[in-house]
Amino acid sequence: MLARTQLAALDHNYNADKHQATTSESDKRFKVVFPKTSKSWVAKPIAEPKSYNYLQEMQAAVVQMRQDSTQPLRLHKAQPPPVTIAPNIASCERPAKETVVSMTTTRFS
């Protein structure tokens, strides 16, 4: 569990400063969501795709460490928890994306 948490932290730190994704016409991309707290449809920005450039170097280091080790390899497989999908919680119909994006304001705009 510790290793999984450390890998998640590395991945987060490497991809933390992503910019907002844009369309081919250079328009910013948004997704429309219905948060439980506000109980209204809002537009959230879509970030650029993640980059995994750091993984090849890390994988090579792990393989090298394993080749240099004299310890036997111990394998342990954990069963993932079952996935449950919640029903839609929206109390009103979803409006058009353009309408929600036009109403969106941020602290920085």
C-alpha positions in Angstrom: 0.0 0.0 0.0 2.9 2.4 0.8 4.4 1.9 -2.7 1.0 2.6 -4.4 0.7 5.8 -2.4 4.2 6.9 -3.3 3.6 6.2 -7.0 0.4 8.1 -6.9 2.2 11.1 -5.3 4.9 11.0 -8.0 2.3 10.9 -10.7 0.4 13.8 -9.2 3.5 15.9 -8.8 4.6 15.3 -12.4 1.2 16.2 -13.8 0.1 18.9 -11.4 0.7 21.9 -13.6 -1.3 20.9 -16.7 -3.0 23.6 -18.8 -6.6 23.6 -19.9 -7.2 21.5 -23.1 -8.2 23.2 -26.2 -10.1 22.2 -29.4 -8.6 22.3 -32.8 -10.1 25.8 -33.2 -8.2 26.9 -30.0 -11.4 27.1 -27.9 -11.0 26.0 -24.2 -12.7 22.6 -23.4 -15.2 22.1 -20.6 -17.3 19.3 -19.2 -20.7 19.8 -17.7 -21.2 18.2 -14.2 -23.8 18.2 -11.5 -22.1 18.5 -8.0 -24.1 17.4 -5.0 -23.2 20.5 -3.0 -24.4 23.2 -5.4 -27.4 21.2 -6.9 -27.0 22.9 -10.2 -25.1 22.1 -13.5 -21.7 23.7 -13.7 -18.9 23.7 -16.3 -15.5 22.4 -15.2 -12.4 22.9 -17.3 -10.8 19.8 -19.0 -7.1 19.5 -18.4 -4.5 18.4 -21.0 -3.9 14.6 -21.1 -1.4 13.3 -18.6 2.2 12.7 -19.5 4.0 9.5 -18.5 7.5 10.4 -19.7 9.0 9.8 -16.2 7.9 6.1 -16.2 10.5 4.7 -18.6 13.4 6.0 -16.5 11.8 4.7 -13.3 11.1 1.3 -14.9 14.7 1.0 -16.1 15.9 1.8 -12.5 13.6 -0.9 -11.0 14.7 -3.5 -13.5 18.4 -2.7 -12.7 17.8 -2.8 -9.0 16.0 -6.2 -9.4 18.9 -7.6 -11.5 21.5 -6.4 -8.9 19.5 -7.9 -6.0 20.2 -11.3 -4.4 16.8 -11.4 -2.6 14.2 -13.8 -4.0 11.1 -12.3 -5.6 7.9 -12.5 -3.5 4.7 -12.0 -5.4 1.5 -11.0 -3.7 -1.8 -10.3 -5.6 -4.5 -8.3 -3.9 -8.0 -8.5 -5.2 -9.4 -5.1 -6.2 -12.7 -4.0 -4.6 -15.8 -4.4 -6.6 -16.8 -1.3 -8.6 -20.3 0.2 -8.0 -21.7 2.9 -10.2 -24.1 5.3 -8.6 -27.3 6.4 -10.4 -27.6 9.9 -11.7 -28.1 12.4 -8.8 -29.2 15.4 -10.9 -32.5 16.8 -9.8 -33.0 18.8 -13.0 -32.4 18.2 -16.7 -29.0 18.9 -18.1 -28.9 22.2 -20.1 -26.9 22.7 -23.2 -23.1 22.9 -22.7 -22.8 26.3 -24.2 -25.3 27.7 -21.7 -23.5 26.4 -18.7 -20.0 27.5 -20.0 -21.3 31.0 -20.7 -22.6 31.2 -17.1 -19.3 30.0 -15.6 -17.2 32.4 -13.6 -14.0 31.8 -11.7 -12.2 33.6 -9.0 -9.5 34.6 -11.5 -11.7 36.0 -14.3 
